[in-house]
């Protein structure tokens, strides 16, 4: 998997590539446009939810 570190204010991200079925990509893109939340942020939220579900990551207090 391709991975690159990206520094943002107060956070460091690693860039990776994911492959989605065209239909799911279109749904995610549409959701991003409707909610005005960037696709990358939606993807990070989904991955966090998956890691919490499988008890690999502890939930954070909001």
Secondary structure as GFF3:
##gff-version 3
##sequence-region A 1 62
A	DSSP	beta_strand	3	8	.	.	.	ID=ss1
A	DSSP	beta_strand	11	16	.	.	.	ID=ss2
A	DSSP	alpha_helix	22	35	.	.	.	ID=ss3
A	DSSP	alpha_helix	39	53	.	.	.	ID=ss4
###
